[in-house]
Amino acid sequence: MSTFNRAKKYEDEFKLMIVALLQLGQSVKQVSEEYALNSSMIRKWRKSHEGNPGNYITTSVLLEDQKRIRFLEKELRNVQLERDILKKEVSIFSVSDK
């Protein structure tokens, strides 16, 4: 049985979000690295959406989403730091109990 890679299908909303990021000034390289996408595919999406401004996600909605993502990433880092501190404290106290 042979295996082969099928092209991954992306929702139109996702493609529009990627194109909107480019409109906001992010480079193809940045978006490609952040979302693990092929840069030629991103360029293709951008080209296919040129002249179709009605399809773009409004920049204000996208900016709000980006703010939310940054906030959640910061919260995640804080929670991970707290967890790591608690792990260290537990190991310190368990050693001193022996």
Residue frames as a rotation matrix with the C-alpha (Angstrom) as fourth column:
MET 1
0.587 0.810 0.000 0.00
0.810 -0.587 0.000 0.00
0.000 0.000 -1.000 0.00
SER 2
-0.452 -0.766 0.456 1.51
0.748 -0.604 -0.273 3.33
0.485 0.218 0.847 -0.97
THR 3
0.265 0.478 -0.837 1.11
0.816 -0.573 -0.068 6.46
-0.513 -0.665 -0.542 1.05
PHE 4
-0.371 -0.355 0.858 0.99
0.761 -0.646 0.062 9.92
0.532 0.675 0.510 -0.35
ASN 5
-0.740 0.064 -0.669 0.59
0.438 -0.709 -0.553 13.42
-0.510 -0.703 0.497 0.98
ARG 6
0.122 0.819 0.560 -2.69
0.959 -0.242 0.145 15.05
0.254 0.520 -0.816 0.26
ALA 7
-0.646 -0.276 0.711 -2.78
0.202 -0.961 -0.189 18.79
0.736 0.022 0.677 0.05
LYS 8
-0.659 0.391 -0.643 -4.12
0.693 -0.019 -0.721 20.18
-0.294 -0.920 -0.258 3.27
LYS 9
-0.104 0.730 0.676 -7.43
0.678 -0.445 0.585 21.99
0.728 0.519 -0.449 2.83
TYR 10
-0.882 -0.171 -0.438 -7.86
0.439 -0.633 -0.637 25.35
-0.169 -0.755 0.634 4.51
GLU 11
0.144 0.981 -0.128 -11.14
0.908 -0.182 -0.378 27.08
-0.395 -0.062 -0.917 5.22
ASP 12
0.155 -0.007 0.988 -11.84
0.702 -0.703 -0.115 30.29
0.695 0.711 -0.104 3.31
GLU 13
0.955 0.247 0.163 -12.05
0.059 -0.699 0.713 32.19
0.290 -0.671 -0.682 6.60
PHE 14
0.552 -0.826 -0.114 -8.52
0.460 0.188 0.868 31.10
-0.695 -0.531 0.484 7.49
LYS 15
-0.111 -0.581 0.806 -7.22
0.993 -0.091 0.072 32.14
0.031 0.809 0.587 4.07
LEU 16
0.489 0.391 0.780 -8.89
0.422 -0.888 0.181 35.53
0.763 0.241 -0.600 4.46
MET 17
0.965 -0.183 -0.187 -7.33
0.117 -0.338 0.934 35.97
-0.234 -0.923 -0.305 7.87
ILE 18
0.141 -0.970 0.196 -3.88
0.780 0.231 0.581 35.25
-0.609 0.071 0.790 6.42
VAL 19
-0.088 -0.109 0.990 -4.44
0.862 -0.507 0.021 37.75
0.500 0.855 0.139 3.60
ALA 20
0.829 0.447 0.335 -5.65
0.212 -0.807 0.552 40.32
0.517 -0.387 -0.764 6.14
LEU 21
0.663 -0.674 -0.326 -2.43
0.438 -0.003 0.899 39.86
-0.607 -0.738 0.293 8.13
LEU 22
-0.255 -0.747 0.614 -0.50
0.955 -0.096 0.280 40.71
-0.150 0.657 0.738 4.98
GLN 23
0.266 0.445 0.855 -2.67
0.576 -0.785 0.229 43.80
0.773 0.432 -0.465 4.53
LEU 24
0.985 0.128 -0.119 -1.79
0.167 -0.494 0.853 44.85
0.051 -0.860 -0.508 8.07
GLY 25
0.618 -0.786 0.022 1.86
-0.749 -0.597 -0.289 44.87
0.240 0.162 -0.957 7.14
GLN 26
0.349 -0.532 0.771 3.15
-0.351 0.689 0.634 41.48
-0.869 -0.493 0.054 8.15
SER 27
-0.298 -0.545 -0.784 5.50
-0.944 0.045 0.327 39.93
-0.143 0.837 -0.528 5.63
VAL 28
0.556 0.440 -0.706 4.84
-0.621 0.784 -0.001 36.67
0.553 0.439 0.709 3.84
LYS 29
-0.309 -0.779 -0.545 7.86
-0.081 0.593 -0.802 35.22
0.948 -0.204 -0.246 5.65
GLN 30
-0.808 0.034 0.588 6.52
-0.581 -0.204 -0.788 36.20
0.093 -0.978 0.185 9.09
VAL 31
0.188 0.973 0.136 3.08
-0.967 0.208 -0.150 34.74
-0.174 -0.103 0.979 8.40
SER 32
0.386 -0.118 -0.915 4.61
-0.481 0.820 -0.309 31.65
0.787 0.560 0.260 6.84
GLU 33
-0.634 -0.727 -0.264 6.75
-0.100 0.416 -0.904 30.97
0.767 -0.546 -0.336 9.91
GLU 34
-0.705 0.383 0.598 4.06
-0.704 -0.273 -0.655 31.82
-0.088 -0.883 0.462 12.46
TYR 35
0.293 0.936 0.194 1.41
-0.841 0.349 -0.414 29.58
-0.456 -0.042 0.889 10.91
ALA 36
-0.425 -0.574 0.700 3.72
-0.166 0.809 0.563 26.94
-0.890 0.123 -0.439 9.38
LEU 37
0.711 0.680 0.178 2.49
0.143 0.108 -0.984 27.64
-0.688 0.725 -0.021 5.86
ASN 38
-0.111 -0.687 0.718 4.24
0.934 0.174 0.311 27.50
-0.339 0.705 0.622 2.51
SER 39
-0.406 -0.112 -0.907 5.09
0.108 -0.991 0.074 31.04
-0.907 -0.067 0.415 1.40
SER 40
-0.994 0.061 -0.089 4.10
-0.096 -0.116 0.989 30.36
0.050 0.991 0.122 -2.21
MET 41
-0.395 0.906 -0.153 0.67
0.855 0.424 0.300 29.25
0.337 -0.012 -0.941 -1.02
ILE 42
-0.056 0.328 -0.943 0.28
0.675 -0.684 -0.278 32.50
-0.736 -0.652 -0.183 0.96
ARG 43
-0.758 -0.278 -0.590 1.21
-0.199 -0.762 0.616 34.52
-0.621 0.584 0.522 -2.13
LYS 44
-0.871 0.485 0.077 -1.33
0.306 0.413 0.858 32.53
0.385 0.771 -0.508 -4.15
TRP 45
-0.097 0.859 -0.503 -4.06
0.991 0.036 -0.129 33.29
-0.093 -0.511 -0.855 -1.60
ARG 46
-0.259 -0.063 -0.964 -3.15
0.269 -0.963 -0.009 36.97
-0.928 -0.262 0.267 -1.63
LYS 47
-0.948 -0.158 -0.278 -3.23
-0.213 -0.335 0.918 37.08
-0.238 0.929 0.284 -5.43
SER 48
-0.675 0.738 0.020 -6.55
0.601 0.533 0.595 35.25
0.428 0.414 -0.803 -5.61
HIS 49
0.120 0.741 -0.661 -8.10
0.960 -0.256 -0.113 37.76
-0.253 -0.621 -0.742 -3.22
GLU 50
-0.802 -0.417 -0.428 -6.74
0.287 -0.897 0.337 40.88
-0.524 0.148 0.839 -4.90
GLY 51
-0.869 0.492 -0.045 -9.53
-0.337 -0.524 0.782 43.05
0.361 0.695 0.621 -6.22
ASN 52
-0.060 0.850 -0.523 -12.01
0.350 0.509 0.786 41.33
0.935 -0.136 -0.328 -3.89
PRO 53
-0.768 -0.403 0.497 -12.01
-0.255 -0.520 -0.815 43.72
0.587 -0.753 0.296 -0.93
GLY 54
0.159 0.920 0.359 -15.44
-0.846 -0.061 0.530 42.57
0.509 -0.387 0.769 0.22
ASN 55
0.613 0.055 -0.788 -13.94
0.083 0.988 0.133 39.24
0.786 -0.147 0.601 1.23
TYR 56
-0.438 -0.899 0.011 -11.40
0.101 -0.061 -0.993 40.66
0.893 -0.434 0.117 3.65
ILE 57
0.242 0.383 -0.891 -11.87
0.939 0.140 0.315 40.42
0.245 -0.913 -0.326 7.36
THR 58
0.797 0.047 0.602 -12.05
0.013 -0.998 0.060 43.91
0.604 -0.040 -0.796 8.76
THR 59
-0.179 -0.984 -0.011 -8.79
0.121 -0.010 -0.993 45.02
0.976 -0.179 0.121 10.26
SER 60
-0.204 0.129 0.970 -10.44
-0.871 -0.477 -0.120 46.06
0.448 -0.869 0.210 13.52
VAL 61
0.845 0.518 0.129 -11.77
-0.527 0.769 0.362 42.54
0.088 -0.374 0.923 14.08
LEU 62
0.594 -0.701 -0.396 -8.39
0.353 0.668 -0.655 41.08
0.723 0.249 0.644 13.25
LEU 63
-0.321 -0.729 0.604 -6.60
-0.286 -0.534 -0.796 43.50
0.903 -0.429 -0.037 15.55
GLU 64
0.253 0.495 0.831 -8.94
-0.954 -0.014 0.299 42.55
0.160 -0.868 0.469 18.39
ASP 65
0.969 0.082 -0.232 -8.23
-0.078 0.997 0.027 38.87
0.233 -0.008 0.972 17.72
GLN 66
0.173 -0.981 -0.089 -4.49
0.279 0.135 -0.951 39.53
0.945 0.140 0.297 17.75
LYS 67
-0.260 -0.207 0.943 -4.79
-0.740 -0.585 -0.332 41.40
0.620 -0.785 -0.001 21.04
ARG 68
0.673 0.597 0.437 -6.74
-0.740 0.533 0.410 38.49
0.012 -0.599 0.800 22.51
ILE 69
0.800 -0.441 -0.407 -4.15
0.244 0.859 -0.450 35.99
0.548 0.261 0.795 21.30
ARG 70
-0.196 -0.917 0.349 -1.31
-0.064 -0.343 -0.937 38.04
0.979 -0.206 0.009 22.82
PHE 71
0.006 0.293 0.956 -3.21
-0.950 -0.297 0.097 38.29
0.312 -0.909 0.276 26.11
LEU 72
0.910 0.404 0.097 -3.84
-0.415 0.872 0.262 34.53
0.021 -0.278 0.960 26.18
GLU 73
0.479 -0.818 -0.318 -0.22
0.301 0.493 -0.816 33.76
0.824 0.295 0.483 25.32
LYS 74
-0.344 -0.582 0.737 0.91
-0.492 -0.557 -0.669 36.00
0.800 -0.593 -0.094 28.18
GLU 75
0.380 0.583 0.718 -1.52
-0.924 0.203 0.324 34.27
0.043 -0.787 0.616 30.56
LEU 76
0.930 -0.054 -0.363 -0.23
-0.013 0.984 -0.180 30.88
0.367 0.172 0.914 29.42
ARG 77
-0.001 -1.000 0.001 3.36
0.109 -0.001 -0.994 31.89
0.994 0.000 0.109 30.10
ASN 78
-0.263 -0.039 0.964 2.39
-0.839 -0.483 -0.249 33.11
0.476 -0.875 0.094 33.58
VAL 79
0.720 0.604 0.342 0.54
-0.693 0.646 0.320 29.90
-0.028 -0.467 0.884 34.40
GLN 80
0.723 -0.529 -0.445 3.45
0.218 0.785 -0.580 27.81
0.656 0.322 0.683 33.15
LEU 81
-0.283 -0.844 0.456 5.86
-0.240 -0.398 -0.886 29.83
0.929 -0.360 -0.090 35.27
GLU 82
0.056 0.397 0.916 3.66
-0.987 -0.119 0.112 29.38
0.154 -0.910 0.385 38.35
ARG 83
0.936 0.310 -0.167 3.46
-0.304 0.951 0.060 25.65
0.178 -0.005 0.984 37.67
ASP 84
0.336 -0.896 -0.291 7.22
0.231 0.378 -0.896 25.37
0.913 0.234 0.334 37.35
ILE 85
-0.375 -0.429 0.822 7.73
-0.634 -0.527 -0.565 27.27
0.676 -0.733 -0.074 40.60
LEU 86
0.437 0.632 0.640 5.26
-0.899 0.334 0.284 25.02
-0.034 -0.699 0.714 42.41
LYS 87
0.860 -0.187 -0.475 7.00
0.020 0.942 -0.334 21.91
0.510 0.277 0.814 41.07
LYS 88
-0.143 -0.987 0.079 10.31
0.022 -0.083 -0.996 23.16
0.989 -0.141 0.034 42.42
GLU 89
-0.242 0.119 0.963 8.78
-0.898 -0.403 -0.176 23.99
0.367 -0.908 0.205 45.79
VAL 90
0.806 0.579 0.125 7.22
-0.588 0.758 0.281 20.54
0.068 -0.300 0.952 46.06
SER 91
0.587 -0.650 -0.482 10.54
0.275 0.720 -0.637 18.87
0.761 0.241 0.602 45.25
ILE 92
-0.371 -0.736 0.566 12.35
-0.325 -0.468 -0.822 21.04
0.870 -0.489 -0.066 47.83
PHE 93
-0.017 0.455 0.890 9.85
-0.994 -0.103 0.033 20.28
0.107 -0.884 0.454 50.57
SER 94
0.905 0.351 -0.241 9.70
-0.341 0.936 0.082 16.58
0.255 0.008 0.967 49.75
VAL 95
0.167 -0.929 -0.329 13.49
0.208 0.360 -0.909 16.34
0.964 0.084 0.254 50.07
SER 96
-0.532 -0.389 0.753 13.49
-0.555 -0.511 -0.656 18.20
0.640 -0.767 0.056 53.42
ASP 97
0.444 0.772 0.454 10.81
-0.878 0.275 0.391 15.86
0.178 -0.573 0.800 54.82
LYS 98
0.680 -0.186 -0.710 13.07
-0.020 0.962 -0.271 12.82
0.733 0.199 0.650 54.43
